[in-house]
């Protein structure tokens, strides 16, 4: 597995809902994300291999534009990878449609965004 060095803009928290699952954690296999605007293609992630086991704590560090947010977005199902496979707790989320992803996120993931205080500014 390649070491991925990519600063936290968001924190992704996984928690286990289904205790019967055999594989706990996140696995990325050759995950790429390419953004296209007209004739211009921007490679945000290129064939990333990564394995995060249950209970492991990681930090994503890197300069602006290095793919940190993109990595978290594809890992959480907020964005689809252009290619590759993403598995979370045994479920291949890269193959899920929007309805399945919504259900999966609702039942398995929690998000804390960097600018969380903006959501509570009206209180």
N, C-alpha and C positions, 0 to 999 in steps of 0.2 A: 504494500500500500504506500502511496505517496504521502508525504507529510504536507498538509495544507496550511499555509501561512496566510491567512486572510483575515480590525478593531471592531469591537462590538458596536453596532448601531442598533441592534435589537437583541433581545435575549429570547431564545427559544427554550421553552421548558417542556420536557416530555414527562408524562406520568403514565404509569401502567394501569390500564383499566381491565384488561383481560389477563388474568394470572396464568391461564392454561397455555399461553403461547410459549413456544420453544425458544425462539430467537428474540432476545430483547436488545434493542438498540437501533441504530441507524446505519445503513450501509448504502454507499453510493458506488456505482460501478460505471466507469467511463461516462460520467454525466457532463454534458455540454449544454450551454445556453448561448444562443446567438440572437441578437436583436437586429431586425431589419428595418431600415427606413429608406424607402425608395431603392436606390441602387447601392446604398451603403449598408454593410453588415458589420456589427460590432460584436466581437467574441468576448462575452463576460466570463464564461467558464469553459475550459477546454479539457475534456476527458478526465474529470476529477474522480479519483478513487479514494474513498474514505470510509473508515469503520469506527463508529463510536459505540462502545459497549455500555450496557446498563450501569448506571452509577458513575460513569466516567465524566469528568468535567473538562471542557475544552474552552479555549479562548481563541477568537478569530482576530488576528492583527494584520493590518496592511494599510497602505495609503488609500486615499480617496480614489475610487474607480477600480479597485483591485478585485472586486467581485464578492465582497463580504455580504452585502445585503442580498445580492442575487443568490448566493449560496443558501442563506437562511430562507429566502422566499421559495426556492425549489424544494428544500428539505421539508418545509412546512406545508407544501401543497398550495401555497398562495400563487405560485407561478409554475408552469409546466416546463420541464427541461426540453431542449430541442432534441436531444438524444441521451441514451443511457437509462439506467435503472436505479430507482430510489426505493429502498425497502425500510419500513419502520415497523418494528416489533412483528416482523414476519409478513406484513402486508406490503405488496408492491404498489405504492401510491402513484408512481409514474404511469401506471396503466389505468388508473381510475378516471372516470368521467367527473364532471363538476358536481353532480348530485352525490356521488360516492365520496368525493373529496370533502364536501361540506359535512357530511355525516361523520367521516373519519376525524376531521378537525374538531368537530363539536364533542366527540366522545373521547378523544385521545390527546389533544394538544391544548396548551395554554400559552398566551402571548403577553409579553410585557414590552411595550414599545418605548423607545428612548424618550420620545416626547409625550409620555403618558400624562403629564400635568396639563397639557392642552385640553384633554378630555374633561377635566374637572375644573376648568377656569370659571365656569358659570356658577359654581357652588359657593 
